[in-house]
Amino acid sequence: MKKINFGDLFANILAVCALLAIGLGIYVTFIFVNKLNVTDPTIWEDHNMLGMAGEFLGGTVGSIWALAGVILFFLALIYQKRELVLQRMELHESRKIMESQSKTIAIQQFENTFFQLLNFHINAAIQIRNTSNGSSRKPMNAFDALYNDFRKETNSLKKRRKSDAGVSKPSDESFEHCFIAVYEGYKNTFQHYLENYKALLLFIKSKSEDPAFYYNIVKSHFTEQEVLIHFYYILLVTKNPDLKEIVETYHLFQKLNQRTVSEIDPYHLQKLNEGAYLSEF
C-alpha cells in the first residue's frame, strides 16, 4: 500500500481552497453586476449607488480574495521550504560524493606509497640474501651471516662471564651491546632495509583505515630469516614502543623460529606478549 504524504495532501487542499476563493470572488462579482443590470440599467449613472456597490464588492469579494492571497502566500512558503530542503539534500549528496572521491584518492595515494615501500623492501631483501662475501665467489646470505656472528658473539660472552663470575647468562645490557657490536659490522648492508621496514610498518599504522589487511600483505613477503632479524632489531636497536605494539597486535612474528631464538637467549621471547607470535587474528 502506497504511503500517504500528508504534506503534499495539505498543500493540494490549500491550492484548491485558493482557487475556489478566487472563483467565488469572480462568481459573486458577476452575479452582483448582472443583478444590477437587470434591476436598473441606469444605476451606472448614479455615483452614490456606484459607491455603495463598490463598498459591497470590496467588503465581500475583497475579503474572499484577501483570504485567497493569504492561502497563496502560505503555499509559496511551503514550496520555498521544499526547495530549500531539496537544495540541502543535493548539497548533502554532493558532499557525500566529494567525500567518497576524496577517500578514493586518499586510498590510491596510500596504496601507491605502500607498494613502493613494499617493493623496495622486497628488492632490498633479495639483494641482502645475495650479498657477496669479500673474496668468496659464492653468494652469502647476509641474514644467516648476521645471525651466526651474533650467536658466536653471545656464546663467547657467556664463556667469558662464566670464567669471570661463574655465571653464563648475560645481562640485558651486555646482551644488547653484543648485538649492537655485531649489527654495526653489517650496518651498511642492513641499514636501508631495516629503516624501510620501520617506515613501512609505521606508515600503515598512521595512514591505513584497514591496517590488518595491509599487514597481512606485508607478512606474506617476510621470510623466517627476515623475521629473526626484525625481532632483534625491534627489541635491541629501535626500542620503538609503536613498533612493539604493531608486532603484538598484528602478529608480525608468527613466522619467528622461537627455537632459534632460544638457542641464544629465550628470555627475549618474553619481552613481547603472545599476540606477536600468533598465527591468526
N, C-alpha and C positions, 0 to 999 in steps of 0.2 A: 504494500500500500504506500502510495506516494505521501511523503510528509508535507503537511500544510505549512507554508511560510506565512505566519501571521503578519509580519512586517509588510510583505507585498500585498496581502489582502487588505490591510488597513489603508495603505496608500491608494489602492484601487477604489476603495469605498469613498475616500476623501475626494478623489478625482471625479467620481460620479456625482457626488454631492455638489461640487463646484459647478459642474456642467449643468446640473439640474437647477441650481440657483441662478445661473446666467440665463438659462432658457425660461425660467419662471419670470425673471425680470422683463425679458423681451415679451413674453406672453401677456403679462399684466399691462405693459405699456400699450401693446397692440389692442387689447380689449378696451382699455380706457379711452384711447383715442377714437376707436371705432364707435364706442357708445356716444362720445361727444358729437361726432359727425352725424350720427343718426338722430340724436335728441335735438340738437340745434346747430345747423351748419354755420350759423353766423357767430358762433361763440369765439371763433379765432380773431374776430374783430374787437372783442371786448377785452381790454387789457386787464381788468380786475379779475375776470374769470380765468384768463390765461395764467395769472399769478397764482390763483388758487389751485389750478390744475397742476402747475409746476410744483407747488408745495406738496401736493398729494403724491405726485410721482417721486419727488425727492424723498419723502418720508417712507414710501413703500418700496419702490424699485431701488432707490438708492441704498436702503438698508439691506435689501436682498443682495445687491451687487457688492456691498461692503463685506457681507459675510462671505461671498464667493472669493473676494480678494484676500481675506484672511486665510481661507482654506488654501488658495493657490500659493500664498506666501509660505504657509506651513509645509505644503508639498515641496516647494522649492528647497526649503531647509532639509527636508528628508532626503531628497535626491542629491543635494550637495553633500550631505553627510555620507551617503552611499559612495559618491565619487571619491571622497577623502579616504573612506575605508578601502576602496579598490586601489587607490594610489598607494596607500600604506602597504597593502598586500603585494602590489607589484614591486615596491621598494624592498619589501622583505624577501621576495623571491629573487630579486636581482642581487641582494646582499648574499643570499644563500649560494647563488651561482658563482658570485665573485669569491666567496669563501671557499667553495669547492675547487674553483680554479686555482686559488692561491695555495690550497692544500696539495693539489696535484703537482703544482710547480715546486713546492717545498719538498715533496716526496721525490720528485725527479732529481732535484739538486742534491738531496741527501744520498740517493742511490748512486748518482754519478761519482760523488766523493767516496762513498763507501766502497764501490767496486774498484776505484783507483787505488785506494789504500789496500784493499784485499789483494789485488793483482801485484802490487809492489811487495806485499808480504810473501806471496807465493813465489815470486821470482827470486826474492832475497833468500828464501829458504832453499830453493833449488841451487842457487849459487853457493850457499854455505855448505850444502851436502857434497858439492863437487870441488871444494877448495883444494888446491894442490899443496902438498906438504913439502915445501922447500925443494931439496934436491931429489925427492922421491918422484918418480914418474907416475906412480899410482895416485888416483884421486883420494883424498882423505875426507871423511865425513867429520866436519868440524863440531857437530853436535856430540858425536861419540867421543871425539878427542877432548873436548872441554870437560865432559863428564868423567872420563878416565883420569885426566890430570887432577880433577877435583877429588876423586876418590883416593888417588895416590897421596895427595897432599893431606887429606884428613887422616889417612892411615898413618902417615908419617907423624902427624901431630899427636895422634893417640899414643904412638910408641914413645915420643918424646915426653909426653905428660906422664906416662906410666913409669918411665925410668926416672923422671924428676920427682914426682909426687906419689907415685904408686896408684894413680887414678887415670884410667884410659879415656874416660868420657870427656870430650872438650866442653868448655863453657860456651854459652851463647855467643859471647863476644869473640872468643878465639875461633869458633866455627865460622862466624861471619867474616872475620879477617882472612881466614883461609880461602873462602870462596872468592872474596874480592881480589885477593892476590892472583888467583888463577884467572879470574874474569878479566883482569887488566891485561893479561897476556893475549887475550882473544878479543879485546875491545874493538880493534879496527875491523874485525870480521863480523862481530855481532851488534855493534852499536846502532847502526841504521835499522837493522832488522828489529831489534828489541824496542827502539824508540817508536818505530812504526806500529809494532804490536800494541804498545801502550796507547798510542794515539788512536788506533782503530777501536779498541775497547771503550775508551772514554768518549770517543765521537758517537758511537752507537748509544751509549747511555744518555748523553746530553741532547741528541738530536732526533732519535727514533721514537715513534709512537708505539712501535711493537718490537722492543729490543730482543725479546726471546726468539723471534723469527730470525733476526739477523745474527744473533749469537750462535744459533744452530747452524747457519750457513758457514760462519767462521770456524766453528768447531770441526766441521766435516773436513776442513783443509789442514788441521793440525795433525802432525804425526806424533807417535809416542815419544820420539826423541825431542821434538819441539816442546811438548808439554812438560817434559822433565826440566828443560832449561827455563821455561816460563815459571815453573814452580819456584825455583831458587831465585830467579830474577825478581819476582814479586815479593818474596819473603825477605830476601837479604840485600837487594840492591835498591829498589824503588821505595819499599815500605809504604806504598801509597794505600791509604785506607779505602779509597774509591775502587781501586783495582781488586783489593781483597774482597770487598762487598760484591763486586761483579762476579768473580770466580765462584764465590759461595752461592750466590743467588741463581746463577745460570749454569752451574755445574760444568765449568770450563775444564776441570781437571779429571773428567770421567775417564780419559784415556791414560791417566798417570799410572805408571807401573810402580805401585806402592812397595813392592818387594825390592825394586832397585833403590828407592829412596831409603828403605830400612837398612840396606847394606851399609849406607853411610851414617845415617842417624835417624831412627824412627821418631825421635822427639818432634821433629819439624812437621810431621804429618798432623800432629795435634794442634798446630797453630792455626789451622783452618777448620771450620766446622764441617760436619759430614756432607753438607749440601754441595761442597766443592767437588766431591768425588762421585756423586750420584749419577746414574745413567739416564734417568728420565726426569721430566718436570712433573 
